Amino acid sequence: MRLVSVNCGLPREVEWRGRLVTTGIFKEPVAGRVALRQLNLEGDRQADLAVHGGVDKAVYCYPAEHYEYWKTELPDKHLPVAMFGENFTVEGFAGCAEDSVHLGDRFAVGTAEVIVTQPRLPCYKLGIKFGDDHMVKRFLASRRTGFYIAVAREGHVGAGDHMRLLSRDENAVPVSDITRLYVAKHYGSEESAAVLRAIRVPALPASWKDYFQERLAQAAS
């Protein structure tokens, strides 16, 4: 896996549906080496810290391969790098990236180390970026969510750096499984078993574990 682009941006106000909204989804590629800190890249910020950012969402990664899918789905839309608000545009996946990247995967990138924590669940601001309220639902339905990473060791990164897998959690739950389990209407034995594996992964944030525990309790009642 390789970084195609490192993208940063500061929150800005935009008008949407007759009101002003502050969002950090507008990112641009940056040149040279960039400091990767525990909470974000140097020169990058999130607007609503209640749902974005924090140690578990320090950096958002989106596969470059997914852009080809969206060019087919949205033929009239210009799709430059960082269109999805990602910090790292990454490439190097034979199949769907979310099937091959797992919760707890630890990567070396540049002089830093990062850990995969969760898929992206889009909010309405993705619709703002695309000028289409339906984009949120389309994005989630595509299962091409990308993934968030936490910073295990701070360092410097830049376009062209390789992301080298250092270790994988013994439970090895693909990112795609987390999205599937999140949207599943009912849990059978297979889904429950997958959830039990997922909540044993230390990198999965507490909010996700709480959600899945509730779903397990509902399935058992």
N, C-alpha and C positions, 0 to 999 in steps of 0.2 A: 504494500500500500504506500502511496506517495502523495505528498501535498502538491496539488496543482496550483493552489492559490491560498494565501493567508489574507483574510478580509476583516476589516475593522470599521467601526462607525460609532458616532456619539448620538445620543437621543436627539430627536428633532420633533417639532410640532407640525402636524399635517391636518388639513381639514378633511373630515370624513362624515358624510351624512349630516351636514349642517353643524358639526361641532369640531372643536380642536382636540386632537389626540396626540399624546406624546409617545413616541415609539423609537426603539433602537434597531428596528429590523433593516434599516437601510445601511448596508455595508459596501465597502469598496476595497478592491485588492490593494495591498501595500507592498512596497518594494523593500528588499533587504531583510535583515534579521530583526525579529520582533521579540521583545521580552514576554514570556508567558508566565504569569503570576497565578497565585492560588485562586483568584476570583475572576480573572479575565486576561485578555491580551492587552499589552500597553497600547493605548489609543482606542480602546473599545469599552463601551459601557452598555448596560441594559437600563431600560426606562422604568419598568414596573418590577421592583425587586421582590414583590410578593409572589410572583409566578415565574419570573425569569431570573437568571443569574444565580449567584450563590456557589458554594463549593461543589455542589453536585452537577451544576450546569455552567461550569466555567467557560466551556468552549462547545460550540455546536458544529458537528461535522456532517457534510452532505456529499454523497458520491457523485462525481462528475458523470458517471454512466447514466444516472437517472435523468440527466438533461435531455438525452435522446428520446426517452419515453415522453417527456413533457413537450418536446418539440412536435411530436406526433399528436398528442392530446390537445395542444394549444398552438396550432400552426400559425395563427395570426399574432402571436405574442412574442415580443423580443425577450430573449432569455439570456442575459449576460451572466457571467460568473457572479456568485453571491446573490442571485435573484431570490433565493429562498431564505436569505438572512443568515447564511452559514458563515462561521469564522474560518473553518477549514473546508475547502473544496478538495476532496480526496479521490484518488483513482486507483485501480488495480484489482478489481473484483471480477472473477470469472462469471459468477452468477449474481443473484441479488445480494447486495452487501449486507442487508439486515439478516440474511440467513447465515452468513459466515462470520459476522462479528457477534460476540457474546458478552453478556453482562460480566463484568469483572475482568475482561481482557485488559492486560497491562501492556502498553506499547512504549517504546523509546522513540522519541521524535526530536530531532535536533539534539540539544543538550538536556531536554526535559523528559519526564516520564508521565504518562497519563493513564487513566483507568476509565473504561466504558461503564456508564451508570444507568442509562435509560434511553428509550426512544423519545422522539419529539412528539408531543401532542399539540397540534397547531391551535392557535387562538385567532380571534377575529382580525388581528393585525396582519396575518398572512393575506387575508382578503383585501385589506387596505393596500398592501404592496402590489397585488395583482389587479386591483380595481374591480374585484368580483367577490361578493359575499359567499358564493358557492365554492370558492377555492378551498376553504377549510375542509368541507366535507369531501371534496374530490381528493385532496391531499391525503387524508386519513384512509379513505377507501383504497387508495393506490398501494398502501402498505410501504411506500417509499418514503419513510419518515426521517431517515438519517438517525443520528444518535448523539447524545451528549457525553462529554468526558470530564472527569475531575482531574486536577493536577496533583500528582503524587510527588513530583519533584520539579521545582521551578527551573526554567532555563530559557534558551532562545531558539526560535524556530524561523523557518523561511520557506518560501516556495521551492520545490525540488527536494526537500527533505523526505526521507523514507520513514514510514511508521513501522517499526520492527516489533513483532509480537515477542514479548518477554515471558509471559505466563498466562495461563487460562485457569479460571476457577474450576474446581472439580465438578461443580454442578452443571457448568457449560450450557447455559440457557441462551439461545439466540435472541437477539434484539427483536426479530420478527415475531417470536413467540410471545413476548411481552405485549406487543401491540395486539396480537390476535386474542390473547387472554383478556386484555382490557375491554375490547369491544364485544366479546362473546356474550350472548344473551343468557346462556345456560352453561353450567359446569357439569360435565360428566366425570367419570373416573380418570380419563386421560387428561382433561383440563386441570382437575384437582391435583393430580400427580405433578404436572408441570409447574403449577403454582407453588406447591410445597418445595420443589427444587429452587424456584426463583427466590423465595423469601429466605433461603439459606445462603444466598450470595451476599456477602458483606457490602458490596458496592451498590446494591439496590437501595435507593433512599427510603427512609422511614415512611414517608407519605405513601409510596407505592406498596410497601409491606402492609401498612394499615388497610389500604384499599383491598388488597388481595385477601387479607384475613377476614374482612367483612364478607367478601364474595364467597369464601369457603364456608363461613358460618351460614350464609343464606342457602348454599347448596346442600348443607347437612340438615337444615330444618325442614 
